[in-house]
Amino acid sequence: MKIKVVVHEAEEGGFWAEVPAIPGCASQGDTMDELLSNIQEAIEGCLSVDVAEPKKGSGDRVLEIAV
């Protein structure tokens, strides 16, 4: 899976990044390598959060899919 990350230079030095497709998913690092490691970990964390099971009506299905 590929996902777009917007990388910014931090005013105090280093970098920070945000993931537009996942609101609230962001991270920072002193170097680009550290940032890339941190943002990948943040994305994995954001995508692994369990959400409340939706209420099912008659005929509704809940599916899990791999992306």
Long-range contacts (C-beta under 8 A, 24 or more apart in sequence): 1-67, 3-43, 5-39, 5-43, 7-32, 7-35, 19-43, 19-46, 22-46, 22-47
